[in-house]
Amino acid sequence: MNNPYLIAEAGVNHEGSIETALEMVKIAAESGVDAIKFQTYKASKIASKNSPAYWDQSKEPATSQYELFTRYDNFGEEEYKLLYEECQKYNIDFLSTPFDFEAAKYLAPYMKVFKVSSSDITNKPFLQYIASFNKPIILSVGASTYSEIAAAVEILEVAGCNKITLLHCVLSYPTKNEDANLQFIPRLKEMFPQCGIGYSDHTLPDERMLILTTAYQLGAEVIEKHFTLDKSLPGNDHYHAMNADDILKFKENIKMLHEIQGQSFIRPLDCEKDARKYARRSIVLNKFLAKGTTISESDITFKRPGTGIPPTFVEEVIGRKVKEDTQEDTTLTWDLI
């Protein structure tokens, strides 16, 4: 098993502060992620002013998408270049999801792979434009039908992209555990064998990070989850994000899974040698037999340890004679008969 490619989705949890964003890069890298991802948009380009909210408004009280996006759209190319350089410093990949053509163009030099939001899965012109950069593409498929996913994959392939990863994703913030629908991960693998498959998570972080761990066990090669420095901060994506401690727990889970996987072929392990020898049974006399006595079925039983003749050979033992006087409870060996 390979380790999953783990993306800390910083999004706009920096809340417009470049200092916070740079700190997020540092903490995420020190926690062991492979990449940190931001979101690049301008409110005026992503949503109309009357676009309704679709998230838990008790956590994020913004009543329209435009209202929310306006709060966090102050970063431009200069800030993302600084974040890219910080990622280079810490040896993790810089990613940012572009939500318009201009953003995609100026982000391209800084990213080895493009991440496309579920919200753009039916945005054919944008998908074609992203594919024109000749980079691998990670596409979230939340709230999509099979035909929509298949159409998006075809658009990207026709446009020349042959390295596509699809992320199972549930567009509900936060996603209830019962709606995580993780069995869709192996189903995506069946439906799109030419694509890599992963998982973008919006559930509340569970204490042991079992949801992400299960996604990995079900075949997620890429795992993305929102990331914050402080889960107690109000609004936006903090409340369903993981923090550094959560990342470390997940990494420990993956380490344990690698330790327990073992090999698929059948053979006794080195640690089983003593058990194999002493916990199995041997053919044992249940009475004294004088030299030359023919062994009958009533003369024997089967006991531990397995250092004598195995019960597998009971038919070969019955009818033979003991070579010498042999005491009750003697473990029979081939040299005794």
N, C-alpha and C positions, 0 to 999 in steps of 0.2 A: 504494500500500500504506500502511495505517495502522500506526503502532507498536503492538505488543501491550501490553495492560494487564498490567503486571508486578507480581505480588504476592510480596513476601518473606514466606514463611511462618515467622514466628518461633516459632509454636507455644508450647511451654513451654521453649524453649532458654534462657530467662532463669533457669531452675531455681529459681524462687521469689524472685528478687531484683528488686525494682522498679527499683533503680538500673541493673542490667544491662538490663532491659527498656527503660528510657528511653534508654540508650545505643544499643540496637539500633535504636530509632526514628531517632535522629540519624544513625547510620552508614548505615542503609538509605536514608534520604532523600538524604543526600549522594551516595550511589552512583547515584541516579537511578530508584528504583522509583516506581511509582504508588501502591502501598499496602503496608502491613505488616499481617500478620494473626497474631493470637494464637489460643489455644484456651481456651475457658471451660468448666470442668467441675468437679464434685466426684466423687471416687472412688466414694462411696457411691451416687451417682445414675447413674453410667455403666456400672459393672461389678459383678457379684457377686464375692464373695471367692475363688471357685474358678475364675474366668475364665482360661483358659490363654493364655500368650503366643503371638504369631504373628510375631514378628520374630527377627532374627539375635541369638541370646542370647550369642554371643561378643562382640558389641558392646554389648548391653544385657542384663545378666545377670538382670534381673527375671524371675521364673518365672510371675507372673500379671499380668493387666492391672490388677487392683485394687492390687497391690503397687506397680506403676509409677505409676499415677495418683495414689496417695496422696502421693507425693513432691513433686508439682508442682501441687497443687490449692488453694494458700493464697490466690490472688488472688480478690478479690471486686469488687463494683461500684466501690468507691473507687479501687482500683488501675486498673481499666479506664477510669475517667473521667480519671485522670491521663494515661494513655497516649493517650486520645483528644485531650486538650488538647495533648499534645506533638506529635501528628501534625498538629494544626491549626497549630501553631507552624512546622512544617517543610513545610507545604502538601502533605502526602500523606494518603491516605485511611486511616482506622482501620478495621480489620476484626477480628472475633474469631468463630470458629466456636462457636456455643452447642451444648451437648450435653444440655440439659434445658430445660424450659419456663421455669423461673425465670430462667435465664441469658439466654434469648432476650428475655424481657420487659425486663430492666434494660439489656441491650445495645442494644436497638432505637433509643433516642434518639441514639446515638452513631454509627450506621452508616447509610450511604445504600444499602447492599446487604447482604443476608444471604448468608453462605457456609454450605452444609450439607455435612456429611461424607458420604462414600460409605457409611459404616456406618449412616446413617439413611435410605437410599434406600427401604427397605421399611417405614419407620416412619410409616405413614399419619397418625396423629393429630398427630405432630410436624410433618410437612410441611404439614398443613392449618393448624396454628397459626402456623408461620412465614409462610405465605402471607397470613394475616390482617393482617399489618402493612402490606400494600400496598407493599412494596418489591421491587425486582428481586432475583432469587435466583440464586446460583451453586451448582450442584449437582455434586459429584464423582460419577462413575459407576463407580468401581473395583470389580472382582470381581462385576459385574452382568451379567445376561442382557438381551437385547433387551426381553423382555416386562417385566422389572423396571424398566428405564429408561422404557419407554413408559408403564407404569402410574404411575410417579412424576411424569412430565411431565403426564399427564392429571389427577392429583390436584391438582397446583399450578395448572393452567389452570382447572379447575372451581372451585377456591377463589378464583379471581380474579387470579392472577399471570400477566401476559402478557409479562414480561421475564425469560426463563429462559436461563441459560448453562450448558451441560453441559461438564464437564471430564473428558476421558479421563484415566484414572488406573489405575495398577497397584498393587494392595495387597500389595506384597512389599517388605520393608525389609531391605537395599536392593534395588532392582529391578536385575536383571542387564541389561546392554545388549541382549542378544538377546531379552529379554522386554519391552522398551519398547513394542513393538507400535504404532509411531507411525502406521502406515497406518490405524489406527482413527479418526484425526482426520478425514480426508476422508470416511470411511464414516459417521461421526456426522453430518456435514454433510448427507449424502444422506438419512439416515434421519429427521433432525429439522431440516428447513429453516427452521422457525419459531423455532429456538433459536440463540443464539450458541454457539460451540464453542471450547473451550480445552484446556489440558493441565496437569495437576498431576503434577509429576515426583518420583520417588523413586530415580532412578539416582544413582550416585556422580558428582559433577561431573567431567566430562572436561576435559582441559587447555585446550581451545579452546572449550568450551561449545557443542559441535556438536549435542548432543542437543536442547537447548532451541531452538537456531537452526533445526534441521530441523523441529521441531514448529511453529515459526512459519511456515516455508516451506510446510508442509502445510496451513496454514490456521488455526492456533491464534490466536484473537483475544485470549484471556486466558491468561497463563502464570503458574503458581504453583510455587514451589520453596522447600523448607525453607531457612532462613537462620540463620547463626550468626556470632558474632564470632570464633570459634576452632574450626576443623574438627578440631583435635587433641584436643579435650576428650572424655573418655570418656562412653559411654552416650547414652541417649535418641536425639535426631535429629541430633546434631552431625556424625556421621561421613558422612552422605549429604546434608549441607546445603551450600549455596553461601555464600561469604563476600563481602565488598565487592569484592575483586579479580575474583571470578567474575562478579559483576553488571556490572562495568565492561567485561569481555571480551564479555559477551553484548550489551551496549549498543553496543559497537563493531561487533560482527557485524551487528546490525540496521542501523546506520548505513551499513555497506558494502553491505548488501543493497539499501537504498534507492538508493544511488549507482549500482548496476549494473543495476537493473531497467529503466530507460529507458521507452520507449513501445512500444505494440503495433503501431502503424501502420508501413508500410514506406516509408522514404525515406532517401536518403543523409544522414549526419550531417555537420555542419560540419567535424568533424575528419577526414573522409574526402575533402574536396575535392581536395587535392593528389594523393592516391592515385588517385582517380577520373580525374584528368587525366593523370597521368604513368605509372601502373602498367597502364593498359589499352593496347591495341594500335591501330595505324593501318595503313592500306594503304601499303606502301613499295616503291619500285622496286628490283628486284634487278639492274638493268643500266642503262646509259646509253640514253636514247631521244632521237632527234633530233626537232626541231619537226615536228609534223604526224603523228608515228607513232601508229598505232592500238595501244592497249594490249591485250595478250593476257594470258591467265591465266599464261603462263610468264614474263611480265615483272614480276610482283609477288610480294611476300611480306607477312608481317604482323609488325610489330615495335612495341615501345614507343618513344616515349611515345604516349599517346592524343590527341595534339594535332591529328592530321590526320583524314582520312576513316575512320570506323570500318569494320572488316571486315564489319559488318552490310550495308554498301552495295556489296559487291564486285561484284554483278551489274550495278549501275548504272555502275560504273567500267570494267569490261571492255567493249571496243568503242568507247570514247571516244578522242579524240586529245589528245596533249599540246600545249599552246599554244606551247611554246618548248623549246629544248634543255634536257633535264632529266637531271641526274647520277644515277648509281647511289646508292642509299641515301637518296634524297630521300623525305621523308614527303609523300605526296600530299594536297593540299587542293583544294577545289572550284574555286578560282581558277586552278589549274594545268592543268585539263583542260577 
